[in-house]
Amino acid sequence: MNKVINYRLRQERESRGWSQARVAEQIGTDAVNISRWERGHAMPSPYFREKLCQLFEKSAQELGFLPDPRSESEPIPVLISDMPSPTFPARPENSYYQLFEPQVQILDQFSRLLASFSYVLGCLSGLFIFLLINKGNRFVRFHSLQSTLFFASSHILSLLLLIAMRVLPKHSTDIFQTLLEVGIPLLLMVLNLFTCVVWFVGIIQAWRGKYYELPFIGQLSIKITASGQAQPGARVKEERVQ
């Protein structure tokens, strides 16, 4: 992939203060693909090129997807093109990416693993990771906080329903109380089923590197995470990890 394309894609993203995960969410792909496109390890398909142009409000030529007519009209000296470049040889460049590519992938996988694990034990694992992780890693903090808020709310609602079941008189002849005796256990069952579904979806979406907002508390988690974000230096460190 052309190095000009890598530079322009990364420059457009960083100029807006966006992470790779946010760009991936906007165009419907994974953060790993954004990282590979910026490092020149893959070329986005025509579908994603169009999505990137719409997202950054740039033309295909401005993002480097199409050749610049001015550069095509310039003559290329034959002697210079045939001479090997002592400064930027092709083999050392490939060796560089082969050396550091596994490290980048491991760091990205570690962040996604932490985000997924924050859902495994509900609010316990979510709170533990939220307090442990650096404020610069907004992706992990978002999922850990979302897990904490959601499962804590679910446990509180379940507890209140259980208390309501205990205080209701048994074998009442009142129609309203009879409906409550039937409706509260049914509501508790639906709540537990909904919590299990959210638990599974949260783990999968966190592992895929997506900022997936759970019902009711997703926007609140984003606001809290954004209000407590770290300094710009920590944000750059997070984007490098991604």
C-alpha positions in Angstrom: 0.0 0.0 0.0 1.3 3.5 -0.8 2.9 5.3 2.1 1.1 8.5 1.1 -2.2 6.8 1.8 -1.0 5.6 5.2 0.1 9.1 6.1 -3.1 10.8 5.0 -5.4 8.3 6.7 -3.6 8.6 10.0 -3.3 12.4 9.7 -7.1 12.8 9.0 -7.9 10.6 12.0 -5.5 12.2 14.4 -6.4 15.7 13.4 -10.0 15.0 14.6 -8.7 13.3 17.8 -10.3 10.0 16.9 -9.1 6.5 17.9 -8.8 3.7 15.5 -11.7 2.0 17.2 -14.0 5.0 16.7 -13.2 5.1 12.9 -13.8 1.4 12.7 -17.2 1.8 14.3 -18.2 4.6 12.0 -17.5 2.7 8.8 -18.5 -0.8 10.1 -15.3 -2.7 10.4 -12.7 -3.7 13.1 -10.0 -1.5 14.7 -7.4 -4.1 13.5 -8.3 -3.3 9.9 -7.8 0.4 10.4 -4.4 -0.3 12.0 -3.4 -2.5 9.0 -4.5 0.2 6.5 -2.5 2.9 8.2 0.6 0.8 8.4 0.3 -0.3 4.8 -0.3 -4.0 5.4 -3.6 -4.0 3.5 -5.6 -1.9 1.1 -9.2 -1.0 1.9 -11.8 -2.4 -0.5 -13.7 0.1 -2.8 -16.6 -0.1 -0.3 -14.5 1.0 2.6 -12.7 3.6 0.5 -16.0 5.3 -0.2 -16.9 5.1 3.5 -13.6 6.7 4.5 -14.1 9.5 2.0 -17.6 10.2 3.4 -16.3 10.0 7.0 -13.4 12.4 6.5 -15.2 14.5 3.9 -12.3 14.1 1.5 -12.1 13.0 -2.1 -10.4 9.8 -3.2 -7.5 11.8 -4.5 -7.1 13.8 -1.3 -6.9 10.5 0.7 -4.5 9.0 -1.9 -6.8 6.3 -3.2 -6.5 7.7 -6.7 -3.3 8.9 -8.4 -2.7 12.6 -8.6 -2.7 13.7 -12.3 0.1 16.2 -11.6 2.3 13.4 -10.3 1.5 11.3 -13.3 2.5 14.0 -15.7 5.9 14.5 -14.1 8.7 12.6 -15.9 10.5 9.9 -13.8 14.3 9.9 -14.3 15.3 6.4 -15.4 18.7 6.5 -13.8 17.4 7.4 -10.4 14.6 4.8 -10.5 17.1 2.1 -11.5 19.6 2.9 -8.8 19.1 1.2 -5.4 18.3 3.5 -2.6 20.8 3.4 0.3 18.5 5.3 2.7 15.2 3.4 2.3 15.9 -0.1 1.1 12.8 -2.3 0.6 14.0 -5.2 2.6 14.9 -3.4 5.9 11.5 -1.8 5.8 9.7 -5.1 5.5 11.9 -6.5 8.2 10.9 -3.6 10.5 7.2 -4.4 10.1 7.8 -8.1 10.5 9.7 -7.3 13.8 7.2 -4.9 15.4 3.9 -6.2 13.9 3.5 -9.1 16.5 4.0 -6.6 19.4 1.3 -4.3 18.1 -1.1 -7.2 17.6 -0.4 -8.5 21.1 -1.1 -5.1 22.7 -4.3 -4.7 20.8 -5.4 -8.2 21.8 -4.5 -7.5 25.4 -6.8 -4.5 25.5 -9.7 -6.4 23.9 -9.1 -9.2 26.3 -9.3 -6.9 29.3 -12.5 -5.3 27.9 -14.1 -8.8 27.4 -13.1 -10.0 30.8 -14.8 -7.0 32.5 -18.1 -8.7 31.6 -17.2 -12.2 32.7 -17.8 -11.7 36.5 -20.4 -8.9 36.0 -19.9 -5.8 38.1 -17.1 -7.4 40.2 -14.7 -7.8 37.2 -15.9 -4.6 35.7 -15.2 -2.5 38.8 -11.9 -4.2 39.3 -10.6 -3.5 35.8 -12.1 0.1 35.8 -10.1 0.9 38.9 -7.0 -0.9 37.7 -6.7 0.3 34.1 -5.0 3.5 33.0 -7.3 6.5 32.2 -5.6 6.8 28.8 -7.1 3.5 27.7 -10.7 4.7 27.0 -11.8 1.5 25.3 -11.1 -0.7 28.3 -12.5 1.9 30.7 -15.7 2.3 28.7 -16.5 -1.4 28.7 -15.5 -2.0 32.3 -17.6 1.0 33.5 -20.5 -0.2 31.3 -20.3 -3.7 32.8 -20.2 -2.3 36.3 -23.3 0.0 35.8 -25.4 -2.5 33.9 -24.9 -5.6 36.2 -25.1 -3.5 39.3 -28.5 -2.2 38.1 -29.6 -5.7 37.1 -28.7 -7.1 40.6 -30.5 -4.2 42.4 -33.7 -4.8 40.3 -33.5 -8.5 40.9 -33.2 -7.9 44.6 -36.1 -5.6 44.7 -38.3 -8.1 42.8 -37.3 -10.9 45.2 -38.2 -8.7 48.2 -41.6 -7.9 46.6 -42.2 -11.6 46.2 -41.5 -12.2 49.9 -43.7 -9.4 51.2 -46.7 -10.2 49.1 -49.4 -12.2 51.0 -49.8 -15.8 49.8 -53.0 -17.2 48.4 -54.7 -13.9 48.3 -58.2 -13.6 46.7 -57.6 -10.1 45.5 -57.2 -10.0 41.7 -54.5 -7.3 41.7 -52.4 -9.3 44.2 -52.9 -12.4 42.2 -51.6 -10.7 39.1 -48.6 -9.5 41.1 -47.9 -13.0 42.3 -47.8 -14.2 38.7 -46.2 -11.1 37.1 -43.3 -10.5 39.5 -41.7 -14.0 39.0 -42.3 -13.7 35.2 -40.6 -10.3 35.2 -37.7 -11.6 37.2 -37.2 -14.4 34.7 -37.3 -12.0 31.8 -34.8 -9.7 33.6 -32.4 -12.6 34.2 -32.7 -13.8 30.6 -32.0 -10.3 29.3 -29.0 -10.0 31.6 -27.6 -13.2 30.2 -28.0 -12.0 26.6 -26.3 -8.7 27.4 -23.5 -10.6 29.2 -22.8 -12.6 26.1 -23.2 -9.7 23.6 -20.9 -7.5 25.7 -18.1 -10.1 25.7 -18.3 -10.6 22.0 -18.5 -6.9 21.0 -15.6 -6.0 23.4 -13.4 -8.8 21.9 -14.2 -7.4 18.4 -12.9 -4.0 19.4 -16.2 -2.1 19.2 -17.7 0.6 21.4 -21.0 -1.3 21.8 -23.5 0.7 23.9 -25.7 -1.5 26.1 -29.3 -0.4 26.6 -30.0 2.4 29.1 -26.4 2.9 30.4 -24.3 3.0 27.2 -24.5 6.7 26.7 -23.9 7.3 30.4 -20.7 5.2 30.3 -19.4 7.2 27.3 -20.0 10.5 29.0 -18.3 9.4 32.2 -15.3 7.9 30.3 -15.0 11.0 28.2 -15.2 13.4 31.2 -12.4 11.5 32.9 -10.1 11.0 29.9 -6.4 11.4 30.4 -4.0 14.0 28.9 -3.3 14.1 25.2 0.0 12.2 25.7 -1.9 9.3 27.2 -4.4 9.4 24.3 -1.6 9.1 21.8 -0.2 6.2 23.7 -3.6 4.5 23.5 -3.9 5.0 19.8 -0.5 3.5 19.3 -1.5 0.4 21.2 -4.6 0.1 19.1 
